Amino acid sequence: MIETHPIFLNDAHISQSPVSMQLATVMFQFGHDGNVASAEAVAQWAGISTSSIVNCTCRVMILFLALHNFAIHWSSEEKKEELK
């Protein structure tokens, strides 16, 4: 669903990392806090540059915002009561 989003397409002579790697990297960063979530620490973990982490994060956030109304649904009042 996300691989065809225009944010991951470019005409540059330098290709982007695969979408799956960009998403995995950003999800790793979002799943941590403190120093472990810094761009430098994530770059070291992923084996890519700090600027690549920043670029991946920007792309994925743009993607998340674009898919917000499609992918995020608030529970109905009935469902909230059921989950309580």
PDB file of N, CA, C and O in Angstrom:
ATOM      1  N   MET A   1       0.812  -1.193   0.000  1.00  0.00           N
ATOM      2  CA  MET A   1       0.000   0.000   0.000  1.00  0.00           C
ATOM      3  C   MET A   1       0.863   1.267   0.000  1.00  0.00           C
ATOM      4  O   MET A   1       0.461   2.283  -0.568  1.00  0.00           O
ATOM      5  N   ILE A   2       2.036   1.219   0.627  1.00  0.00           N
ATOM      6  CA  ILE A   2       2.836   2.436   0.729  1.00  0.00           C
ATOM      7  C   ILE A   2       3.924   2.538  -0.331  1.00  0.00           C
ATOM      8  O   ILE A   2       4.405   3.636  -0.610  1.00  0.00           O
ATOM      9  N   GLU A   3       4.317   1.432  -0.919  1.00  0.00           N
ATOM     10  CA  GLU A   3       5.445   1.454  -1.849  1.00  0.00           C
ATOM     11  C   GLU A   3       5.221   2.328  -3.071  1.00  0.00           C
ATOM     12  O   GLU A   3       6.184   2.821  -3.659  1.00  0.00           O
ATOM     13  N   THR A   4       3.982   2.528  -3.459  1.00  0.00           N
ATOM     14  CA  THR A   4       3.696   3.319  -4.655  1.00  0.00           C
ATOM     15  C   THR A   4       3.435   4.786  -4.348  1.00  0.00           C
ATOM     16  O   THR A   4       3.142   5.559  -5.260  1.00  0.00           O
ATOM     17  N   HIS A   5       3.533   5.191  -3.076  1.00  0.00           N
ATOM     18  CA  HIS A   5       3.296   6.586  -2.724  1.00  0.00           C
ATOM     19  C   HIS A   5       4.374   7.451  -3.380  1.00  0.00           C
ATOM     20  O   HIS A   5       5.550   7.089  -3.363  1.00  0.00           O
ATOM     21  N   PRO A   6       3.982   8.593  -3.959  1.00  0.00           N
ATOM     22  CA  PRO A   6       4.939   9.453  -4.673  1.00  0.00           C
ATOM     23  C   PRO A   6       6.131   9.933  -3.842  1.00  0.00           C
ATOM     24  O   PRO A   6       7.167  10.278  -4.410  1.00  0.00           O
ATOM     25  N   ILE A   7       6.011   9.962  -2.527  1.00  0.00           N
ATOM     26  CA  ILE A   7       7.125  10.432  -1.694  1.00  0.00           C
ATOM     27  C   ILE A   7       8.350   9.528  -1.836  1.00  0.00           C
ATOM     28  O   ILE A   7       9.476   9.959  -1.588  1.00  0.00           O
ATOM     29  N   PHE A   8       8.127   8.276  -2.233  1.00  0.00           N
ATOM     30  CA  PHE A   8       9.235   7.337  -2.381  1.00  0.00           C
ATOM     31  C   PHE A   8       9.762   7.264  -3.810  1.00  0.00           C
ATOM     32  O   PHE A   8      10.646   6.461  -4.106  1.00  0.00           O
ATOM     33  N   LEU A   9       9.231   8.087  -4.685  1.00  0.00           N
ATOM     34  CA  LEU A   9       9.681   8.110  -6.077  1.00  0.00           C
ATOM     35  C   LEU A   9      10.490   9.375  -6.317  1.00  0.00           C
ATOM     36  O   LEU A   9      10.145  10.443  -5.813  1.00  0.00           O
ATOM     37  N   ASN A  10      11.557   9.255  -7.081  1.00  0.00           N
ATOM     38  CA  ASN A  10      12.325  10.442  -7.442  1.00  0.00           C
ATOM     39  C   ASN A  10      13.008  10.224  -8.786  1.00  0.00           C
ATOM     40  O   ASN A  10      13.102   9.099  -9.277  1.00  0.00           O
ATOM     41  N   ASP A  11      13.471  11.293  -9.354  1.00  0.00           N
ATOM     42  CA  ASP A  11      14.184  11.240 -10.632  1.00  0.00           C
ATOM     43  C   ASP A  11      15.673  11.484 -10.440  1.00  0.00           C
ATOM     44  O   ASP A  11      16.397  11.726 -11.407  1.00  0.00           O
ATOM     45  N   ALA A  12      16.125  11.422  -9.211  1.00  0.00           N
ATOM     46  CA  ALA A  12      17.536  11.685  -8.925  1.00  0.00           C
ATOM     47  C   ALA A  12      18.402  10.520  -9.396  1.00  0.00           C
ATOM     48  O   ALA A  12      17.931   9.392  -9.545  1.00  0.00           O
ATOM     49  N   HIS A  13      19.650  10.815  -9.621  1.00  0.00           N
ATOM     50  CA  HIS A  13      20.587   9.774 -10.052  1.00  0.00           C
ATOM     51  C   HIS A  13      20.992   8.858  -8.900  1.00  0.00           C
ATOM     52  O   HIS A  13      21.574   7.797  -9.123  1.00  0.00           O
ATOM     53  N   ILE A  14      20.684   9.268  -7.670  1.00  0.00           N
ATOM     54  CA  ILE A  14      20.960   8.443  -6.492  1.00  0.00           C
ATOM     55  C   ILE A  14      19.622   7.881  -6.015  1.00  0.00           C
ATOM     56  O   ILE A  14      18.713   8.632  -5.663  1.00  0.00           O
ATOM     57  N   SER A  15      19.514   6.569  -6.008  1.00  0.00           N
ATOM     58  CA  SER A  15      18.234   5.964  -5.628  1.00  0.00           C
ATOM     59  C   SER A  15      18.048   5.963  -4.113  1.00  0.00           C
ATOM     60  O   SER A  15      19.013   6.011  -3.350  1.00  0.00           O
ATOM     61  N   GLN A  16      16.797   5.908  -3.703  1.00  0.00           N
ATOM     62  CA  GLN A  16      16.469   5.824  -2.284  1.00  0.00           C
ATOM     63  C   GLN A  16      16.646   4.386  -1.811  1.00  0.00           C
ATOM     64  O   GLN A  16      16.693   3.449  -2.609  1.00  0.00           O
ATOM     65  N   SER A  17      16.741   4.239  -0.497  1.00  0.00           N
ATOM     66  CA  SER A  17      16.727   2.898   0.101  1.00  0.00           C
ATOM     67  C   SER A  17      15.365   2.281  -0.160  1.00  0.00           C
ATOM     68  O   SER A  17      14.392   3.002  -0.378  1.00  0.00           O
ATOM     69  N   PRO A  18      15.279   0.955  -0.140  1.00  0.00           N
ATOM     70  CA  PRO A  18      13.966   0.321  -0.317  1.00  0.00           C
ATOM     71  C   PRO A  18      12.965   0.844   0.720  1.00  0.00           C
ATOM     72  O   PRO A  18      13.334   1.161   1.851  1.00  0.00           O
ATOM     73  N   VAL A  19      11.713   0.928   0.322  1.00  0.00           N
ATOM     74  CA  VAL A  19      10.667   1.452   1.203  1.00  0.00           C
ATOM     75  C   VAL A  19      10.610   0.641   2.495  1.00  0.00           C
ATOM     76  O   VAL A  19      10.448   1.211   3.574  1.00  0.00           O
ATOM     77  N   SER A  20      10.740  -0.662   2.400  1.00  0.00           N
ATOM     78  CA  SER A  20      10.674  -1.506   3.598  1.00  0.00           C
ATOM     79  C   SER A  20      11.781  -1.150   4.589  1.00  0.00           C
ATOM     80  O   SER A  20      11.560  -1.171   5.800  1.00  0.00           O
ATOM     81  N   MET A  21      12.959  -0.828   4.084  1.00  0.00           N
ATOM     82  CA  MET A  21      14.069  -0.452   4.968  1.00  0.00           C
ATOM     83  C   MET A  21      13.813   0.921   5.598  1.00  0.00           C
ATOM     84  O   MET A  21      14.092   1.126   6.779  1.00  0.00           O
ATOM     85  N   GLN A  22      13.285   1.853   4.810  1.00  0.00           N
ATOM     86  CA  GLN A  22      12.980   3.177   5.356  1.00  0.00           C
ATOM     87  C   GLN A  22      11.935   3.071   6.459  1.00  0.00           C
ATOM     88  O   GLN A  22      12.074   3.689   7.515  1.00  0.00           O
ATOM     89  N   LEU A  23      10.895   2.292   6.214  1.00  0.00           N
ATOM     90  CA  LEU A  23       9.840   2.130   7.214  1.00  0.00           C
ATOM     91  C   LEU A  23      10.376   1.435   8.462  1.00  0.00           C
ATOM     92  O   LEU A  23      10.077   1.858   9.578  1.00  0.00           O
ATOM     93  N   ALA A  24      11.155   0.386   8.289  1.00  0.00           N
ATOM     94  CA  ALA A  24      11.713  -0.340   9.438  1.00  0.00           C
ATOM     95  C   ALA A  24      12.614   0.564  10.273  1.00  0.00           C
ATOM     96  O   ALA A  24      12.582   0.515  11.503  1.00  0.00           O
ATOM     97  N   THR A  25      13.408   1.380   9.610  1.00  0.00           N
ATOM     98  CA  THR A  25      14.310   2.286  10.309  1.00  0.00           C
ATOM     99  C   THR A  25      13.537   3.303  11.135  1.00  0.00           C
ATOM    100  O   THR A  25      13.864   3.553  12.295  1.00  0.00           O
ATOM    101  N   VAL A  26      12.508   3.889  10.529  1.00  0.00           N
ATOM    102  CA  VAL A  26      11.712   4.888  11.240  1.00  0.00           C
ATOM    103  C   VAL A  26      10.931   4.243  12.379  1.00  0.00           C
ATOM    104  O   VAL A  26      10.818   4.831  13.454  1.00  0.00           O
ATOM    105  N   MET A  27      10.396   3.055  12.166  1.00  0.00           N
ATOM    106  CA  MET A  27       9.662   2.384  13.231  1.00  0.00           C
ATOM    107  C   MET A  27      10.591   2.016  14.392  1.00  0.00           C
ATOM    108  O   MET A  27      10.180   2.058  15.552  1.00  0.00           O
ATOM    109  N   PHE A  28      11.846   1.654  14.082  1.00  0.00           N
ATOM    110  CA  PHE A  28      12.827   1.418  15.143  1.00  0.00           C
ATOM    111  C   PHE A  28      13.020   2.692  15.946  1.00  0.00           C
ATOM    112  O   PHE A  28      13.022   2.659  17.177  1.00  0.00           O
ATOM    113  N   GLN A  29      13.182   3.819  15.255  1.00  0.00           N
ATOM    114  CA  GLN A  29      13.385   5.095  15.933  1.00  0.00           C
ATOM    115  C   GLN A  29      12.169   5.463  16.776  1.00  0.00           C
ATOM    116  O   GLN A  29      12.322   5.892  17.920  1.00  0.00           O
ATOM    117  N   PHE A  30      10.977   5.304  16.237  1.00  0.00           N
ATOM    118  CA  PHE A  30       9.759   5.641  16.973  1.00  0.00           C
ATOM    119  C   PHE A  30       9.536   4.718  18.162  1.00  0.00           C
ATOM    120  O   PHE A  30       8.860   5.098  19.119  1.00  0.00           O
ATOM    121  N   GLY A  31      10.083   3.533  18.118  1.00  0.00           N
ATOM    122  CA  GLY A  31       9.901   2.571  19.194  1.00  0.00           C
ATOM    123  C   GLY A  31      10.878   2.744  20.346  1.00  0.00           C
ATOM    124  O   GLY A  31      10.837   1.987  21.316  1.00  0.00           O
ATOM    125  N   HIS A  32      11.745   3.721  20.246  1.00  0.00           N
ATOM    126  CA  HIS A  32      12.740   3.963  21.286  1.00  0.00           C
ATOM    127  C   HIS A  32      12.661   5.410  21.757  1.00  0.00           C
ATOM    128  O   HIS A  32      12.021   6.254  21.131  1.00  0.00           O
ATOM    129  N   ASP A  33      13.319   5.670  22.861  1.00  0.00           N
ATOM    130  CA  ASP A  33      13.369   7.041  23.350  1.00  0.00           C
ATOM    131  C   ASP A  33      14.765   7.345  23.861  1.00  0.00           C
ATOM    132  O   ASP A  33      15.640   6.479  23.886  1.00  0.00           O
ATOM    133  N   GLY A  34      14.952   8.570  24.261  1.00  0.00           N
ATOM    134  CA  GLY A  34      16.259   8.967  24.772  1.00  0.00           C
ATOM    135  C   GLY A  34      17.322   8.928  23.688  1.00  0.00           C
ATOM    136  O   GLY A  34      17.040   9.141  22.509  1.00  0.00           O
ATOM    137  N   ASN A  35      18.547   8.651  24.108  1.00  0.00           N
ATOM    138  CA  ASN A  35      19.677   8.638  23.185  1.00  0.00           C
ATOM    139  C   ASN A  35      19.544   7.577  22.099  1.00  0.00           C
ATOM    140  O   ASN A  35      20.070   7.753  21.000  1.00  0.00           O
ATOM    141  N   VAL A  36      18.856   6.490  22.386  1.00  0.00           N
ATOM    142  CA  VAL A  36      18.705   5.410  21.415  1.00  0.00           C
ATOM    143  C   VAL A  36      17.887   5.854  20.214  1.00  0.00           C
ATOM    144  O   VAL A  36      18.036   5.302  19.124  1.00  0.00           O
ATOM    145  N   ALA A  37      17.023   6.845  20.403  1.00  0.00           N
ATOM    146  CA  ALA A  37      16.167   7.330  19.321  1.00  0.00           C
ATOM    147  C   ALA A  37      16.803   8.468  18.528  1.00  0.00           C
ATOM    148  O   ALA A  37      16.187   8.971  17.589  1.00  0.00           O
ATOM    149  N   SER A  38      18.000   8.880  18.877  1.00  0.00           N
ATOM    150  CA  SER A  38      18.643   9.970  18.142  1.00  0.00           C
ATOM    151  C   SER A  38      18.963   9.517  16.724  1.00  0.00           C
ATOM    152  O   SER A  38      19.158   8.329  16.468  1.00  0.00           O
ATOM    153  N   ALA A  39      19.014  10.464  15.822  1.00  0.00           N
ATOM    154  CA  ALA A  39      19.334  10.140  14.427  1.00  0.00           C
ATOM    155  C   ALA A  39      20.698   9.459  14.333  1.00  0.00           C
ATOM    156  O   ALA A  39      20.886   8.550  13.523  1.00  0.00           O
ATOM    157  N   GLU A  40      21.638   9.890  15.149  1.00  0.00           N
ATOM    158  CA  GLU A  40      22.976   9.302  15.131  1.00  0.00           C
ATOM    159  C   GLU A  40      22.955   7.840  15.579  1.00  0.00           C
ATOM    160  O   GLU A  40      23.599   6.991  14.961  1.00  0.00           O
ATOM    161  N   ALA A  41      22.222   7.546  16.645  1.00  0.00           N
ATOM    162  CA  ALA A  41      22.150   6.174  17.148  1.00  0.00           C
ATOM    163  C   ALA A  41      21.420   5.266  16.168  1.00  0.00           C
ATOM    164  O   ALA A  41      21.835   4.129  15.942  1.00  0.00           O
ATOM    165  N   VAL A  42      20.339   5.762  15.590  1.00  0.00           N
ATOM    166  CA  VAL A  42      19.588   4.960  14.625  1.00  0.00           C
ATOM    167  C   VAL A  42      20.430   4.730  13.377  1.00  0.00           C
ATOM    168  O   VAL A  42      20.408   3.639  12.808  1.00  0.00           O
ATOM    169  N   ALA A  43      21.166   5.740  12.950  1.00  0.00           N
ATOM    170  CA  ALA A  43      22.042   5.591  11.784  1.00  0.00           C
ATOM    171  C   ALA A  43      23.094   4.517  12.031  1.00  0.00           C
ATOM    172  O   ALA A  43      23.393   3.712  11.149  1.00  0.00           O
ATOM    173  N   GLN A  44      23.648   4.512  13.227  1.00  0.00           N
ATOM    174  CA  GLN A  44      24.639   3.490  13.558  1.00  0.00           C
ATOM    175  C   GLN A  44      23.993   2.109  13.570  1.00  0.00           C
ATOM    176  O   GLN A  44      24.582   1.149  13.071  1.00  0.00           O
ATOM    177  N   TRP A  45      22.799   1.996  14.128  1.00  0.00           N
ATOM    178  CA  TRP A  45      22.080   0.723  14.159  1.00  0.00           C
ATOM    179  C   TRP A  45      21.767   0.231  12.745  1.00  0.00           C
ATOM    180  O   TRP A  45      21.928  -0.951  12.443  1.00  0.00           O
ATOM    181  N   ALA A  46      21.320   1.147  11.882  1.00  0.00           N
ATOM    182  CA  ALA A  46      20.890   0.771  10.534  1.00  0.00           C
ATOM    183  C   ALA A  46      22.047   0.680   9.543  1.00  0.00           C
ATOM    184  O   ALA A  46      21.903   0.101   8.467  1.00  0.00           O
ATOM    185  N   GLY A  47      23.176   1.245   9.902  1.00  0.00           N
ATOM    186  CA  GLY A  47      24.323   1.214   9.003  1.00  0.00           C
ATOM    187  C   GLY A  47      24.193   2.185   7.838  1.00  0.00           C
ATOM    188  O   GLY A  47      24.704   1.931   6.748  1.00  0.00           O
ATOM    189  N   ILE A  48      23.507   3.297   8.074  1.00  0.00           N
ATOM    190  CA  ILE A  48      23.356   4.329   7.050  1.00  0.00           C
ATOM    191  C   ILE A  48      23.681   5.681   7.664  1.00  0.00           C
ATOM    192  O   ILE A  48      23.892   5.782   8.872  1.00  0.00           O
ATOM    193  N   SER A  49      23.723   6.710   6.848  1.00  0.00           N
ATOM    194  CA  SER A  49      24.111   8.032   7.340  1.00  0.00           C
ATOM    195  C   SER A  49      23.000   8.690   8.156  1.00  0.00           C
ATOM    196  O   SER A  49      21.824   8.349   8.036  1.00  0.00           O
ATOM    197  N   THR A  50      23.409   9.634   8.979  1.00  0.00           N
ATOM    198  CA  THR A  50      22.452  10.394   9.780  1.00  0.00           C
ATOM    199  C   THR A  50      21.488  11.163   8.886  1.00  0.00           C
ATOM    200  O   THR A  50      20.295  11.238   9.181  1.00  0.00           O
ATOM    201  N   SER A  51      21.991  11.729   7.803  1.00  0.00           N
ATOM    202  CA  SER A  51      21.101  12.469   6.894  1.00  0.00           C
ATOM    203  C   SER A  51      20.081  11.539   6.248  1.00  0.00           C
ATOM    204  O   SER A  51      18.962  11.961   5.957  1.00  0.00           O
ATOM    205  N   SER A  52      20.445  10.292   6.022  1.00  0.00           N
ATOM    206  CA  SER A  52      19.476   9.320   5.483  1.00  0.00           C
ATOM    207  C   SER A  52      18.363   9.056   6.491  1.00  0.00           C
ATOM    208  O   SER A  52      17.203   8.896   6.111  1.00  0.00           O
ATOM    209  N   ILE A  53      18.712   9.011   7.770  1.00  0.00           N
ATOM    210  CA  ILE A  53      17.694   8.821   8.812  1.00  0.00           C
ATOM    211  C   ILE A  53      16.726   9.990   8.808  1.00  0.00           C
ATOM    212  O   ILE A  53      15.512   9.798   8.877  1.00  0.00           O
ATOM    213  N   VAL A  54      17.259  11.196   8.730  1.00  0.00           N
ATOM    214  CA  VAL A  54      16.401  12.387   8.698  1.00  0.00           C
ATOM    215  C   VAL A  54      15.490  12.349   7.472  1.00  0.00           C
ATOM    216  O   VAL A  54      14.294  12.618   7.581  1.00  0.00           O
ATOM    217  N   ASN A  55      16.049  12.018   6.310  1.00  0.00           N
ATOM    218  CA  ASN A  55      15.241  11.942   5.092  1.00  0.00           C
ATOM    219  C   ASN A  55      14.167  10.861   5.184  1.00  0.00           C
ATOM    220  O   ASN A  55      13.019  11.092   4.805  1.00  0.00           O
ATOM    221  N   CYS A  56      14.533   9.686   5.683  1.00  0.00           N
ATOM    222  CA  CYS A  56      13.560   8.597   5.841  1.00  0.00           C
ATOM    223  C   CYS A  56      12.431   9.016   6.772  1.00  0.00           C
ATOM    224  O   CYS A  56      11.259   8.766   6.492  1.00  0.00           O
ATOM    225  N   THR A  57      12.791   9.653   7.880  1.00  0.00           N
ATOM    226  CA  THR A  57      11.788  10.088   8.843  1.00  0.00           C
ATOM    227  C   THR A  57      10.833  11.087   8.211  1.00  0.00           C
ATOM    228  O   THR A  57       9.620  10.997   8.405  1.00  0.00           O
ATOM    229  N   CYS A  58      11.361  12.026   7.466  1.00  0.00           N
ATOM    230  CA  CYS A  58      10.500  13.012   6.789  1.00  0.00           C
ATOM    231  C   CYS A  58       9.561  12.322   5.800  1.00  0.00           C
ATOM    232  O   CYS A  58       8.366  12.617   5.768  1.00  0.00           O
ATOM    233  N   ARG A  59      10.095  11.408   4.997  1.00  0.00           N
ATOM    234  CA  ARG A  59       9.260  10.709   4.015  1.00  0.00           C
ATOM    235  C   ARG A  59       8.149   9.916   4.685  1.00  0.00           C
ATOM    236  O   ARG A  59       6.990   9.983   4.276  1.00  0.00           O
ATOM    237  N   VAL A  60       8.511   9.165   5.717  1.00  0.00           N
ATOM    238  CA  VAL A  60       7.511   8.323   6.384  1.00  0.00           C
ATOM    239  C   VAL A  60       6.458   9.177   7.078  1.00  0.00           C
ATOM    240  O   VAL A  60       5.280   8.819   7.075  1.00  0.00           O
ATOM    241  N   MET A  61       6.855  10.292   7.670  1.00  0.00           N
ATOM    242  CA  MET A  61       5.863  11.170   8.304  1.00  0.00           C
ATOM    243  C   MET A  61       4.914  11.765   7.271  1.00  0.00           C
ATOM    244  O   MET A  61       3.713  11.865   7.523  1.00  0.00           O
ATOM    245  N   ILE A  62       5.437  12.162   6.111  1.00  0.00           N
ATOM    246  CA  ILE A  62       4.580  12.657   5.029  1.00  0.00           C
ATOM    247  C   ILE A  62       3.610  11.563   4.597  1.00  0.00           C
ATOM    248  O   ILE A  62       2.433  11.831   4.355  1.00  0.00           O
ATOM    249  N   LEU A  63       4.104  10.338   4.501  1.00  0.00           N
ATOM    250  CA  LEU A  63       3.251   9.204   4.151  1.00  0.00           C
ATOM    251  C   LEU A  63       2.169   8.989   5.199  1.00  0.00           C
ATOM    252  O   LEU A  63       0.997   8.827   4.861  1.00  0.00           O
ATOM    253  N   PHE A  64       2.560   8.986   6.478  1.00  0.00           N
ATOM    254  CA  PHE A  64       1.586   8.785   7.552  1.00  0.00           C
ATOM    255  C   PHE A  64       0.503   9.856   7.524  1.00  0.00           C
ATOM    256  O   PHE A  64      -0.678   9.557   7.698  1.00  0.00           O
ATOM    257  N   LEU A  65       0.906  11.095   7.306  1.00  0.00           N
ATOM    258  CA  LEU A  65      -0.078  12.180   7.254  1.00  0.00           C
ATOM    259  C   LEU A  65      -1.012  12.016   6.057  1.00  0.00           C
ATOM    260  O   LEU A  65      -2.208  12.287   6.161  1.00  0.00           O
ATOM    261  N   ALA A  66      -0.475  11.576   4.932  1.00  0.00           N
ATOM    262  CA  ALA A  66      -1.298  11.383   3.737  1.00  0.00           C
ATOM    263  C   ALA A  66      -2.307  10.253   3.927  1.00  0.00           C
ATOM    264  O   ALA A  66      -3.410  10.303   3.383  1.00  0.00           O
ATOM    265  N   LEU A  67      -1.930   9.237   4.697  1.00  0.00           N
ATOM    266  CA  LEU A  67      -2.806   8.075   4.902  1.00  0.00           C
ATOM    267  C   LEU A  67      -3.664   8.196   6.155  1.00  0.00           C
ATOM    268  O   LEU A  67      -4.441   7.293   6.463  1.00  0.00           O
ATOM    269  N   HIS A  68      -3.532   9.289   6.871  1.00  0.00           N
ATOM    270  CA  HIS A  68      -4.218   9.442   8.146  1.00  0.00           C
ATOM    271  C   HIS A  68      -5.708   9.116   8.061  1.00  0.00           C
ATOM    272  O   HIS A  68      -6.199   8.276   8.815  1.00  0.00           O
ATOM    273  N   ASN A  69      -6.417   9.758   7.168  1.00  0.00           N
ATOM    274  CA  ASN A  69      -7.871   9.565   7.093  1.00  0.00           C
ATOM    275  C   ASN A  69      -8.256   8.179   6.589  1.00  0.00           C
ATOM    276  O   ASN A  69      -9.367   7.710   6.837  1.00  0.00           O
ATOM    277  N   PHE A  70      -7.343   7.529   5.887  1.00  0.00           N
ATOM    278  CA  PHE A  70      -7.616   6.194   5.366  1.00  0.00           C
ATOM    279  C   PHE A  70      -7.279   5.107   6.389  1.00  0.00           C
ATOM    280  O   PHE A  70      -8.000   4.116   6.509  1.00  0.00           O
ATOM    281  N   ALA A  71      -6.183   5.297   7.121  1.00  0.00           N
ATOM    282  CA  ALA A  71      -5.658   4.227   7.971  1.00  0.00           C
ATOM    283  C   ALA A  71      -6.006   4.352   9.446  1.00  0.00           C
ATOM    284  O   ALA A  71      -5.947   3.362  10.176  1.00  0.00           O
ATOM    285  N   ILE A  72      -6.369   5.551   9.900  1.00  0.00           N
ATOM    286  CA  ILE A  72      -6.647   5.738  11.326  1.00  0.00           C
ATOM    287  C   ILE A  72      -8.141   5.959  11.512  1.00  0.00           C
ATOM    288  O   ILE A  72      -8.734   6.879  10.948  1.00  0.00           O
ATOM    289  N   HIS A  73      -8.716   5.101  12.308  1.00  0.00           N
ATOM    290  CA  HIS A  73     -10.148   5.191  12.589  1.00  0.00           C
ATOM    291  C   HIS A  73     -10.346   5.159  14.093  1.00  0.00           C
ATOM    292  O   HIS A  73      -9.848   4.265  14.777  1.00  0.00           O
ATOM    293  N   TRP A  74     -11.064   6.125  14.594  1.00  0.00           N
ATOM    294  CA  TRP A  74     -11.348   6.154  16.020  1.00  0.00           C
ATOM    295  C   TRP A  74     -12.456   5.153  16.321  1.00  0.00           C
ATOM    296  O   TRP A  74     -13.375   4.963  15.525  1.00  0.00           O
ATOM    297  N   SER A  75     -12.354   4.534  17.451  1.00  0.00           N
ATOM    298  CA  SER A  75     -13.368   3.563  17.864  1.00  0.00           C
ATOM    299  C   SER A  75     -14.690   4.274  18.151  1.00  0.00           C
ATOM    300  O   SER A  75     -14.725   5.415  18.612  1.00  0.00           O
ATOM    301  N   SER A  76     -15.756   3.567  17.865  1.00  0.00           N
ATOM    302  CA  SER A  76     -17.078   4.102  18.190  1.00  0.00           C
ATOM    303  C   SER A  76     -17.258   4.072  19.713  1.00  0.00           C
ATOM    304  O   SER A  76     -16.496   3.418  20.424  1.00  0.00           O
ATOM    305  N   GLU A  77     -18.252   4.772  20.189  1.00  0.00           N
ATOM    306  CA  GLU A  77     -18.524   4.773  21.628  1.00  0.00           C
ATOM    307  C   GLU A  77     -18.820   3.366  22.108  1.00  0.00           C
ATOM    308  O   GLU A  77     -18.414   2.986  23.207  1.00  0.00           O
ATOM    309  N   GLU A  78     -19.524   2.590  21.296  1.00  0.00           N
ATOM    310  CA  GLU A  78     -19.850   1.207  21.677  1.00  0.00           C
ATOM    311  C   GLU A  78     -18.584   0.374  21.796  1.00  0.00           C
ATOM    312  O   GLU A  78     -18.438  -0.411  22.733  1.00  0.00           O
ATOM    313  N   LYS A  79     -17.678   0.542  20.860  1.00  0.00           N
ATOM    314  CA  LYS A  79     -16.436  -0.221  20.890  1.00  0.00           C
ATOM    315  C   LYS A  79     -15.584   0.188  22.084  1.00  0.00           C
ATOM    316  O   LYS A  79     -14.956  -0.666  22.711  1.00  0.00           O
ATOM    317  N   LYS A  80     -15.550   1.473  22.409  1.00  0.00           N
ATOM    318  CA  LYS A  80     -14.810   1.934  23.591  1.00  0.00           C
ATOM    319  C   LYS A  80     -15.349   1.295  24.855  1.00  0.00           C
ATOM    320  O   LYS A  80     -14.578   0.861  25.711  1.00  0.00           O
ATOM    321  N   GLU A  81     -16.659   1.233  24.980  1.00  0.00           N
ATOM    322  CA  GLU A  81     -17.280   0.605  26.153  1.00  0.00           C
ATOM    323  C   GLU A  81     -16.949  -0.876  26.210  1.00  0.00           C
ATOM    324  O   GLU A  81     -16.671  -1.416  27.281  1.00  0.00           O
ATOM    325  N   GLU A  82     -16.980  -1.535  25.056  1.00  0.00           N
ATOM    326  CA  GLU A  82     -16.650  -2.967  24.983  1.00  0.00           C
ATOM    327  C   GLU A  82     -15.203  -3.218  25.421  1.00  0.00           C
ATOM    328  O   GLU A  82     -14.920  -4.191  26.121  1.00  0.00           O
ATOM    329  N   LEU A  83     -14.308  -2.350  25.013  1.00  0.00           N
ATOM    330  CA  LEU A  83     -12.899  -2.514  25.347  1.00  0.00           C
ATOM    331  C   LEU A  83     -12.598  -2.209  26.806  1.00  0.00           C
ATOM    332  O   LEU A  83     -11.617  -2.709  27.356  1.00  0.00           O
ATOM    333  N   LYS A  84     -13.438  -1.389  27.438  1.00  0.00           N
ATOM    334  CA  LYS A  84     -13.232  -1.104  28.862  1.00  0.00           C
ATOM    335  C   LYS A  84     -13.417  -2.356  29.660  1.00  0.00           C
ATOM    336  O   LYS A  84     -13.286  -2.332  30.884  1.00  0.00           O
TER     337      LYS A  84
END
